[in-house]
Amino acid sequence: MPVITIRTKRSKSELSRAANGNINRWINSLIDEAIEPPNTSWREHFKKNRMRVNIDDVLEMRKSER
């Protein structure tokens, strides 16, 4: 398996947090999503894990930006 080195603008710890501890799996999934044709199954689309968003926090941040 070839090894590819990347240089990121983000720290390794920040990437590790975003990847839930497995940076290689996360980067490979990003590459697969970019290369493979989009999945047309809406069921699979909505089964993906998503980041939870607290709408009150979002509204508070938007209010403070004004």
LINDA-V583897 format. One record per backbone hydrogen bond with DSSP energy under -1.0 kcal/mol. NH is the residue of the N-H (numbers start at 1). CO is the residue of the C=O. Records with the same first field share a line. If there is no record, write none. Layout:
NH=CO  CO
//
This chain:
15=11
16=12
17=13
18=14
19=15
20=17
21=16
22=19
26=22
27=23
28=24
29=25
30=26
31=27
32=28
33=29
34=30
35=31
36=32
45=41
46=42
58=54
59=55
60=56
61=57
62=58
63=59
64=60
65=61
//
